[in-house]
Amino acid sequence: MRSDLDSNKSLPLVEIVTVLPSAGEREVFAQKKCYIGISLTNPIFEKGNLEALLRWADAKFEQCLVVLGDDLCRFNQTIRFGSEADEALQAAHRIGEAFVERTSDLFAQFDPEKMRLIRWSENLDDDLFAGSKSAIDKLFNSDAEFKEMVKVDALSFVDRLKSRSKDIAVDDARAIELCCEYLLEEIAVFNMLSEKGWRVELYPGSELHVLAEIAKGRFPDVPSGLNNRINVELKIT
């Protein structure tokens, strides 16, 4: 499905590529609420692409939560530059501040009751996060197949970094370990958001392999939020 985004021809178009688990558009939009995870390492979220994505979501859902993955980037900072934990967190937070500043005029165009931007730290401070993270960590440590799939996604990320000629400051084993920590925290947040009623994730890119397998029912012991979650892969052209 394509949209002209409120007839604004200067913006890119947004198209649904796939829905996991498989569902029709009517079922997806009936959820009323969605969230968009903003990856600050992905250039797709810059300039007109971001506006197109927000306007599409605003037109299709009654509420949209935009989740800025700023402090999550602390893992990237350690992988890329060898930063210590505190330094990496401060750098990630500064990256988030810069994003908020340069997009403030864009977000001001939307009804704040419908379109709300939150920082990553708000998720980590949520009362439900600790339980969600504990459940994901338990699954990672007890289910060898789940652990292996997380590691496969982590390895894929490291390989992408190298293929883009970006140096990394840690060895491969440490890079994969940090990527796993990144992914487990991200998955725990996704589970928590789903449990709070934010079931539909919109993302302009393919789903993580491990989350795609969860959507297919491969891991029945995952927390309920992940079982009820719907991923909508979008393409912006």
C-alpha positions as CSV (number, residue, x, y, z in Angstrom):
1,M,0.0,0.0,0.0
2,R,1.3,3.5,-0.9
3,S,0.3,6.9,0.5
4,D,0.7,10.4,-0.9
5,L,1.2,11.6,2.7
6,D,-1.5,14.2,2.8
7,S,-0.9,15.1,-0.8
8,N,2.5,16.5,0.0
9,K,4.2,15.5,-3.3
10,S,7.6,16.7,-2.1
11,L,7.9,13.9,0.5
12,P,9.0,10.4,-0.2
13,L,6.3,7.7,-0.4
14,V,5.8,5.0,2.3
15,E,5.0,1.4,1.5
16,I,4.2,-1.6,3.6
17,V,6.6,-4.5,2.7
18,T,5.6,-7.2,5.1
19,V,3.8,-7.7,8.4
20,L,5.0,-10.2,11.1
21,P,3.2,-12.2,12.1
22,S,1.2,-12.2,8.9
23,A,-1.8,-9.9,9.2
24,G,-3.9,-7.7,6.9
25,E,-3.8,-4.0,7.0
26,R,-7.2,-3.7,8.6
27,E,-6.0,-5.8,11.6
28,V,-2.8,-3.7,11.8
29,F,-4.6,-0.3,11.8
30,A,-7.3,-1.6,14.1
31,Q,-4.6,-1.6,16.9
32,K,-4.9,2.3,17.0
33,K,-1.5,2.7,18.5
34,C,2.0,2.2,17.1
35,Y,5.6,3.0,17.9
36,I,8.6,3.8,15.8
37,G,12.1,3.0,17.0
38,I,14.6,5.6,15.8
39,S,18.1,4.1,15.2
40,L,20.6,7.0,15.2
41,T,23.1,5.0,13.2
42,N,20.6,4.6,10.3
43,P,20.5,7.5,7.7
44,I,17.0,6.5,6.7
45,F,15.7,8.6,9.6
46,E,17.1,11.9,8.3
47,K,15.5,14.8,6.4
48,G,12.4,14.1,4.3
49,N,12.3,10.4,5.1
50,L,11.6,11.0,8.8
51,E,8.9,13.5,8.0
52,A,7.3,11.1,5.5
53,L,7.4,8.3,8.1
54,L,5.8,10.4,10.8
55,R,3.1,11.8,8.6
56,W,2.2,8.3,7.4
57,A,2.0,7.0,11.0
58,D,0.0,10.1,12.0
59,A,-2.5,9.4,9.3
60,K,-2.9,5.7,10.0
61,F,-2.9,5.5,13.8
62,E,-4.6,7.4,16.6
63,Q,-1.4,7.5,18.6
64,C,2.3,7.0,17.8
65,L,5.2,6.8,20.2
66,V,8.6,7.7,18.7
67,V,11.3,5.9,20.7
68,L,14.7,7.5,20.3
69,G,17.4,4.9,20.7
70,D,20.0,7.4,21.9
71,D,21.4,6.0,25.1
72,L,21.2,2.5,23.4
73,C,24.0,3.8,21.2
74,R,26.4,3.6,24.1
75,F,27.2,0.0,23.0
76,N,28.1,1.3,19.5
77,Q,30.4,3.9,21.1
78,T,32.3,1.2,22.9
79,I,32.5,-1.0,19.8
80,R,33.6,1.8,17.5
81,F,35.9,3.9,19.7
82,G,36.7,1.7,22.8
83,S,34.9,4.2,25.1
84,E,34.5,3.3,28.7
85,A,30.9,2.9,30.0
86,D,30.4,6.4,31.4
87,E,32.1,8.1,28.4
88,A,30.1,6.0,26.0
89,L,26.8,6.9,27.7
90,Q,27.6,10.6,27.7
91,A,28.5,10.4,24.0
92,A,25.3,8.6,23.2
93,H,23.3,11.1,25.1
94,R,24.8,14.0,23.2
95,I,23.9,12.3,19.9
96,G,20.3,12.1,21.2
97,E,20.3,15.7,22.2
98,A,21.5,16.7,18.7
99,F,18.7,14.7,17.1
100,V,16.1,16.3,19.4
101,E,17.4,19.8,18.6
102,R,17.4,19.4,14.8
103,T,14.0,17.7,14.7
104,S,12.2,19.9,17.2
105,D,10.5,22.0,14.5
106,L,9.3,18.8,12.7
107,F,7.8,17.3,15.9
108,A,6.2,20.7,16.7
109,Q,4.0,20.2,13.6
110,F,2.2,17.3,15.2
111,D,-0.4,17.0,18.0
112,P,1.7,16.0,21.0
113,E,-1.2,13.9,22.2
114,K,-0.9,11.8,19.0
115,M,2.8,11.9,18.3
116,R,5.2,11.7,21.2
117,L,8.9,11.5,21.2
118,I,10.6,9.8,24.2
119,R,14.3,9.2,25.0
120,W,15.7,5.7,25.5
121,S,16.3,6.4,29.2
122,E,12.6,6.8,29.8
123,N,12.2,3.1,28.9
124,L,15.0,2.0,31.2
125,D,13.5,4.0,34.1
126,D,10.0,2.5,33.6
127,D,8.9,0.3,36.5
128,L,8.2,-2.6,34.1
129,F,11.6,-2.6,32.4
130,A,13.5,-4.6,35.1
131,G,11.1,-7.5,34.9
132,S,11.1,-7.5,31.1
133,K,14.9,-7.4,31.0
134,S,15.1,-10.2,33.6
135,A,12.8,-12.4,31.5
136,I,14.8,-11.8,28.3
137,D,18.1,-12.5,30.1
138,K,16.7,-15.7,31.5
139,L,15.6,-16.9,28.1
140,F,19.1,-16.0,26.6
141,N,20.9,-18.0,29.3
142,S,18.5,-21.0,29.3
143,D,17.6,-21.4,25.6
144,A,20.6,-22.3,23.5
145,E,18.7,-21.8,20.2
146,F,17.5,-18.3,21.3
147,K,21.0,-17.4,22.3
148,E,22.5,-18.5,19.0
149,M,20.0,-16.5,17.0
150,V,20.8,-13.4,19.1
151,K,24.5,-14.0,18.4
152,V,23.7,-14.4,14.6
153,D,22.1,-11.0,14.6
154,A,25.0,-9.5,16.6
155,L,27.5,-11.0,14.1
156,S,25.6,-9.6,11.2
157,F,25.8,-6.1,12.8
158,V,29.6,-6.4,13.3
159,D,30.0,-7.6,9.7
160,R,28.0,-4.6,8.4
161,L,30.3,-2.3,10.3
162,K,33.3,-3.8,8.7
163,S,31.8,-3.8,5.2
164,R,31.2,-0.1,5.5
165,S,34.9,0.4,6.2
166,K,34.3,1.5,9.7
167,D,37.1,0.5,12.1
168,I,36.2,-1.1,15.4
169,A,38.2,-0.6,18.6
170,V,37.6,-4.0,20.2
171,D,38.2,-7.5,19.0
172,D,35.4,-9.5,17.3
173,A,34.5,-11.5,20.4
174,R,34.0,-8.4,22.5
175,A,32.1,-6.7,19.7
176,I,29.7,-9.6,19.4
177,E,29.3,-9.6,23.2
178,L,28.4,-5.9,23.2
179,C,26.0,-6.3,20.3
180,C,24.3,-9.1,22.2
181,E,23.9,-6.7,25.2
182,Y,22.5,-4.1,22.8
183,L,20.0,-6.5,21.3
184,L,18.8,-8.0,24.7
185,E,18.1,-4.5,26.0
186,E,16.3,-3.5,22.8
187,I,14.2,-6.7,22.8
188,A,13.3,-6.2,26.5
189,V,12.1,-2.7,25.7
190,F,10.0,-4.0,22.7
191,N,8.5,-6.6,25.0
192,M,7.7,-3.9,27.6
193,L,6.1,-1.6,25.1
194,S,3.9,-4.3,23.8
195,E,2.8,-5.3,27.3
196,K,1.8,-1.6,27.8
197,G,-0.4,-1.7,24.7
198,W,2.1,-0.5,22.0
199,R,1.9,-3.7,20.0
200,V,2.6,-2.4,16.5
201,E,6.2,-1.5,15.6
202,L,6.8,0.5,12.4
203,Y,10.3,0.3,11.0
204,P,11.8,1.2,7.6
205,G,13.9,-1.9,7.3
206,S,13.9,-5.7,7.9
207,E,13.1,-7.2,11.2
208,L,15.8,-8.8,13.4
209,H,16.2,-12.5,12.6
210,V,15.5,-13.5,16.2
211,L,12.3,-11.4,16.4
212,A,11.1,-12.7,13.0
213,E,11.4,-16.3,14.4
214,I,9.6,-15.3,17.6
215,A,6.8,-13.9,15.4
216,K,6.6,-17.3,13.7
217,G,6.1,-19.0,17.1
218,R,9.5,-20.6,17.3
219,F,10.0,-19.7,21.0
220,P,6.8,-20.3,22.9
221,D,8.5,-19.4,26.2
222,V,9.1,-15.8,25.3
223,P,7.3,-13.1,27.4
224,S,3.8,-12.3,26.4
225,G,4.6,-8.9,25.0
226,L,6.8,-10.5,22.3
227,N,4.1,-13.0,21.4
228,N,1.6,-10.2,20.9
229,R,3.8,-7.9,19.1
230,I,3.3,-6.9,15.4
231,N,6.2,-5.7,13.2
232,V,5.4,-3.7,10.1
233,E,8.4,-3.4,7.8
234,L,8.2,-0.3,5.7
235,K,10.0,1.0,2.6
236,I,10.5,4.7,2.0
237,T,11.0,5.6,-1.7
